[in-house]
Amino acid sequence: MVMSILPELRQIACRATRDDFERDHRGLFLLATLPSKSEDFDFNTAVVDNPMARAEEMLSGDAELLLANNRLYRIAKTPRNPWKSKITIGRASNNDVIIRHPSVSKLHAYFGHSEGAPTVSTTLVDAGSANGSVVNGHTAPPDEPVAIEPGALVKLGDVECELLDAGQLHDAIRALFPTPELFRQT
């Protein structure tokens, strides 16, 4: 069950300094808040959670972490997506980032990237999704790249997300799990 890795992830973020966490967990992440599912949603896809997953694997690989009403997605290229220059986002299983919500299109949007990983400054392109994409309050025109940086607020359909780098993720985990006794004294 995905929930079982939360204590370990919390301990990693709370015991590591921000600098150590950034060094060990490079990359970009989407922290998404999913609204409740619609009753008329009929897109059925099996979702299999790996009960043996460890927090380090989640942070370095292709995985999703459940945080109550939030989900954490690593923005990374996977072998599921045939486009080498795109990190795709959508609800279909062939996307690099799979967001299972009825307001997210099968192929909703994609990040432009180079050398196999997104950079600190990258682009988001709405792929002509049914419910659109919004970046920092501005609607992203279909098929046009929009510059996006860590800290950006992104809305994919009804799913609200924040794009985070590793340092911001460290801070967000500490804010979600305020456990002072775990914090390293520095």
C-alpha positions as CSV (number, residue, x, y, z in Angstrom):
1,M,0.0,0.0,0.0
2,V,1.4,3.4,-1.0
3,M,0.5,4.9,2.5
4,S,3.1,2.7,4.1
5,I,6.0,4.7,2.7
6,L,4.9,8.0,4.3
7,P,6.6,7.5,7.6
8,E,9.9,6.8,5.9
9,L,9.5,9.7,3.5
10,R,8.7,12.0,6.4
11,Q,11.8,10.8,8.3
12,I,14.0,11.4,5.2
13,A,12.8,15.0,4.7
14,C,12.7,15.8,8.4
15,R,16.1,14.4,9.3
16,A,18.0,15.6,6.2
17,T,19.1,19.2,5.8
18,R,17.6,21.0,2.8
19,D,20.9,20.9,1.0
20,D,21.4,17.1,1.6
21,F,17.8,16.4,0.4
22,E,18.3,18.5,-2.7
23,R,21.6,16.7,-3.5
24,D,20.0,13.3,-3.0
25,H,16.7,13.9,-4.8
26,R,17.3,16.1,-7.8
27,G,14.6,16.8,-10.3
28,L,11.1,18.3,-10.5
29,F,7.9,17.2,-8.8
30,L,4.2,18.0,-9.0
31,L,2.4,18.2,-5.7
32,A,-1.2,17.8,-6.8
33,T,-4.5,18.3,-4.9
34,L,-7.2,16.1,-6.4
35,P,-10.9,17.1,-6.0
36,S,-13.3,14.3,-5.2
37,K,-14.1,12.1,-8.2
38,S,-17.2,12.6,-10.3
39,E,-19.9,10.0,-10.1
40,D,-20.2,9.8,-13.9
41,F,-16.5,9.0,-14.5
42,D,-16.4,5.7,-16.4
43,F,-12.7,5.5,-17.5
44,N,-11.6,2.3,-15.8
45,T,-7.9,1.5,-15.5
46,A,-6.4,-0.8,-13.0
47,V,-4.0,0.9,-10.6
48,V,-1.5,-1.4,-8.9
49,D,0.4,-0.1,-5.8
50,N,3.7,-1.7,-5.0
51,P,3.6,-2.6,-1.3
52,M,7.3,-3.0,-1.2
53,A,8.2,0.5,-2.5
54,R,10.6,2.5,-0.4
55,A,10.7,6.3,-0.2
56,E,14.1,6.5,-1.8
57,E,12.8,4.5,-4.8
58,M,9.8,6.8,-5.0
59,L,11.9,9.9,-5.1
60,S,14.4,8.5,-7.6
61,G,12.0,6.6,-9.9
62,D,8.7,6.5,-11.6
63,A,6.1,6.5,-8.8
64,E,3.3,8.4,-7.2
65,L,2.9,9.0,-3.5
66,L,-0.4,9.5,-1.8
67,L,-0.5,12.3,0.8
68,A,-4.1,12.4,2.0
69,N,-5.9,14.4,-0.7
70,N,-2.6,15.1,-2.4
71,R,-0.4,13.2,-4.7
72,L,3.2,13.6,-5.4
73,Y,4.5,12.9,-8.9
74,R,8.1,12.9,-10.0
75,I,8.5,14.7,-13.4
76,A,10.6,12.1,-15.2
77,K,10.8,10.3,-18.6
78,T,9.6,6.7,-18.6
79,P,9.7,4.0,-21.3
80,R,5.9,4.1,-21.6
81,N,5.9,7.3,-23.7
82,P,7.2,7.1,-27.3
83,W,8.1,10.8,-27.6
84,K,11.7,11.3,-26.6
85,S,11.5,15.1,-26.1
86,K,8.3,15.2,-24.1
87,I,7.4,14.2,-20.5
88,T,3.7,13.6,-21.0
89,I,0.9,14.1,-18.4
90,G,-2.5,12.6,-18.5
91,R,-4.8,9.9,-17.2
92,A,-3.9,7.2,-19.7
93,S,-1.3,4.5,-18.7
94,N,1.1,5.4,-21.5
95,N,1.9,8.8,-20.0
96,D,5.1,9.6,-18.0
97,V,3.0,11.2,-15.3
98,I,-0.4,9.6,-14.7
99,I,-3.0,11.6,-13.0
100,R,-6.2,9.6,-12.5
101,H,-8.9,12.2,-12.4
102,P,-11.9,12.6,-14.8
103,S,-11.1,16.2,-15.5
104,V,-7.6,15.3,-16.8
105,S,-7.5,14.2,-20.5
106,K,-5.9,10.9,-21.6
107,L,-3.1,13.1,-22.9
108,H,-3.5,16.4,-21.2
109,A,-0.2,18.2,-21.4
110,Y,3.5,17.7,-21.6
111,F,6.7,19.2,-20.3
112,G,9.5,20.0,-22.8
113,H,12.9,18.8,-21.6
114,S,16.4,18.0,-22.7
115,E,18.9,15.3,-22.0
116,G,16.4,13.0,-20.4
117,A,15.3,15.2,-17.5
118,P,13.4,18.4,-17.0
119,T,15.6,21.4,-16.1
120,V,14.9,24.1,-13.6
121,S,13.5,26.3,-16.4
122,T,11.3,24.3,-18.7
123,T,8.0,24.6,-20.6
124,L,4.5,23.2,-20.3
125,V,2.4,22.6,-23.4
126,D,-1.4,21.9,-23.2
127,A,-2.0,19.0,-25.7
128,G,-5.4,20.3,-26.7
129,S,-7.0,18.9,-23.5
130,A,-10.8,19.0,-23.1
131,N,-10.6,21.0,-19.8
132,G,-7.5,23.0,-20.4
133,S,-4.3,23.9,-18.5
134,V,-3.6,27.0,-16.4
135,V,-0.2,28.2,-15.3
136,N,0.0,30.9,-12.6
137,G,-3.6,31.9,-13.3
138,H,-3.2,32.2,-17.1
139,T,-4.8,29.8,-19.5
140,A,-2.2,27.9,-21.5
141,P,-3.1,28.1,-25.2
142,P,-3.3,24.6,-26.8
143,D,0.0,23.4,-28.5
144,E,1.9,26.5,-27.4
145,P,4.8,26.2,-24.9
146,V,4.5,28.2,-21.7
147,A,7.6,28.9,-19.6
148,I,7.3,27.3,-16.2
149,E,9.7,27.3,-13.2
150,P,9.7,25.7,-9.8
151,G,7.0,27.3,-7.6
152,A,4.6,27.7,-10.4
153,L,0.9,26.9,-9.8
154,V,-0.5,24.6,-12.5
155,K,-4.1,23.5,-13.0
156,L,-4.8,20.5,-15.2
157,G,-8.5,20.3,-15.6
158,D,-9.8,20.5,-12.0
159,V,-6.5,19.2,-10.5
160,E,-4.5,21.9,-8.8
161,C,-0.7,21.4,-8.7
162,E,2.5,23.1,-7.6
163,L,5.7,22.5,-9.5
164,L,8.5,21.9,-6.9
165,D,12.2,21.4,-7.1
166,A,13.8,19.1,-4.5
167,G,14.4,21.9,-2.0
168,Q,10.8,23.1,-2.2
169,L,9.7,19.5,-1.9
170,H,11.7,19.2,1.3
171,D,10.0,22.2,2.7
172,A,6.5,21.0,1.6
173,I,7.0,17.6,3.3
174,R,8.1,19.4,6.5
175,A,5.0,21.6,6.3
176,L,2.7,18.6,5.6
177,F,4.2,16.6,8.5
178,P,5.2,19.1,11.2
179,T,7.0,16.8,13.6
180,P,9.6,18.9,15.4
181,E,11.2,15.9,17.2
182,L,12.3,14.5,13.8
183,F,13.9,17.7,12.7
184,R,17.7,17.5,12.7
185,Q,19.3,20.1,14.9
186,T,21.6,22.2,12.7
